[in-house]
């Protein structure tokens, strides 16, 4: 996710690196006879031959059944079943044409799933970069409380970029490990603003820093949450 500036309890700061936590899984696909196989994408249908297109051509949805009995209008023998190598997602408007501009809408829901509000999506500016300081809030929360109150949607690992930042981050991880708690972190001067990693990115109102150490090794993980668990 790039470089960020992180401050510790002694109000010292350093430029460190944030990386996505990815678990590499190696999978080998084989068929029933043990031969190597791989997944492929196959063209199943096109928009010109789906139900809506056939209904528009026949005049009604009921007339589509007659078309299917007398022929195969939904099948294009020249293209259907062909392999697809590269695809790109596009949005289609009500006129069934590719939409080059779309209005993004943010839907706010109540805990029971009821829609509370629909409003134009606000494009947030990133507030975590090498120039912006991510402050040490000093608010320690027991791990059990965080797990039972928040949905931890994303996690990012904080890593050092040189020997100096190694000592800096190891000390932070060691303190968090000893306290056996998460540190609440946030953006802004008071560390109470949502975390936004890049322009247009998802704002995370809650961030929790977790630290672990073992001998000379450390692990510093920033857990991000944009949903709080509440009873409906």
N, C-alpha and C positions, 0 to 999 in steps of 0.2 A: 504493500500500500504506500510505500515511500517513506521519506524522512519526516520525523516529527521532533519537536522540542519538548522535553519532559523535565519537570521540576521535582525535587525531592523534599523531604521534611525540613531540611536545612536551607531551603530556598535557593539551592544551587540547581542549575539547569544544564542540560547537555543535549546535543543533537544525536538522536538514535534512529534506528530503522524499525519500521513496522512491517511485518510479513504475514500473509495469510497462513493459517494453520491448515496444512493439507496432508492427509494420510495417503501415501502412494500405495495403490493396490494393483498388483500385476495379475491379470486374468488371461487365461489361455482357453479359447473356445474350441471345442472338439465336437464332432458328430457322434452318432451311435457306434460307428466303427473306429473311433479314435483318431480320425483324420482332422487336420487343422481346418477350422472354419472361422468366419468373421461375419458380423452383422452388416447388412446392407439396407439401403433405402430404395423402395420400389414405388413407382408412381401408381397410386390407386385410382385417382380420378382427377378431373379438371373442373373448374367452375362453370365451364360452358355446358356441362352435361350432368350437373347435379339436379336435385329434385326441383329446386326453384326455377332453374332454367328450363327443365322439361315442362313444368306446369305453365310457364309463360308461353312456351311454344304450342302446347296443346290447348290452351285456353282455360284449363281448370286442373285442379289436382286429381279429380276423379277421372279425367280423360287420360292421365298418365298411365293408369293401369292398362288401358287398351293399347297404348303404345308399347308397353312392356310385353304384352301378349303377342302382338303381331311382329315385333322385332326387338332389337337390342339398341335402342337409342341412347342408353346410358353408357355404352361401351365404345371406346375408340380403339379399334384393333391396331392402329398404327403406333399408338403411344402408350396405352395402358400396359403395365407390367414391366416397363423399361426401368433400368437402374438409374438412380440419381446420385451424382457425385457431390455437388455443392448446392446448397440452398441458402436463401436469404429470407428473413421474415418480412412480410409486407402487411399493411393494413388495408382493408377493403371497405369502401363506403357503401351506403344503401343502394347506390346505382350500380354496384358490383364492379366498380373500377378501383384501381389502386389509389389510395389516399396519400397524397404527398405531404399534407399538413393535417395534423390531428390535435384537437383540444384535449389536454389531459385534465381529468377530474379526480379530485380527492374525495373519497367516501369515508365519512366518520360514522362509526357504529357504536351503539351502546353495548354493555357487557352481554346482553342477551341476544345480540346479533341484529337488533332493529336499527335501521338507518336513521341516524340523527341529523346528518347534514351532508349536502353535496356542494362542493365549492371548487373553483379553479385551483389546480395544483400549483403550489408556490415552489419555485425553483430556489432551493437553498444554496447559499454560497459556502464553499468549503472553509472550515475554520481550524483545520489541523494541517499545518505545513511547517516548513523549517523556520518561518518567521513568527508563527503563533505559538505561544507557550501553553502546554497542558499542565495545569497546576496540581500540586499535591494538596488535596482538600483536607486531609487529616480525619476524615469520617470513616471509621472502621466499622464494618458490619459483619456479624457472624455469617459464615458460609451457609449454614442451614437456613437462616432467615432469607438470604438472597435467593436461594434455590426455590423456596416455597412462595416467594412474592413476585418473582420476575421470570419472564421467558428469555433465556439467554440465547439469542438468535444467531449471533456471529461472535467469533473469537479471533483475535489477532495477536501474534507473538511479538513482543518487543525484544529486539536483539541489539547488541553493541556493534559499533563500527570500528573501534580501536581499543587499545588497552585501557585508556582513561575511561571510556564509557563502560567498559566491562566492570571496573571497580564500582562505578556509579550505579549500574543496574544490579550488580550482585548485592550491594548493600541494601537496596530497596527490596529485592526479593527475599533477602535474609530477614528483614524486619517483618515483612508480611507473613513469612513462614512461621516465625516465632509467635506472632499474634494469632495465627490460624484464622485469619479473617480476610475479607475482601476490602479493598480501599475504594470508596466511591470517588469517581473522577468525572470531570465535566469540562467544557470549554468556558471561555470568558474569564474576566478578572476574579470572579468569585467561585469559579469551577461549578457553576450551576446551570450552564447552557447546554443544549444538545450537541452531541459530537457529529460533525459532518466531514467526511474524509475528502470529498471532492465536490465540485459544482454539480448540482442536480442529484447528489447522492441522498441516500436515506438518512434522515436525522435520527440519532439514537439518544433519547433523553437521559438514559442511564448507562453509565459505564462503570465496570468493576474490575479493578486490577488485582490479580492473584499472583503470588510469588511462592516459589519453592526452591530449595537449595539442597545439594548433596555434595559433600566435599568441596571441590573447587568449581562445581557446575551449578548453574542456576536456570530457572525457567520463570519468565515473566509474561503472563498472558492477560490481555485486556479483553474482558467479556462485554459484549454490547447487547443492549436490550431496548426494544421499542414497544414492549407490551407488558403491562403489569397484570398479574393474576388477581381478579376480583370476582367475588360471588355475584351471580346475576340477581 
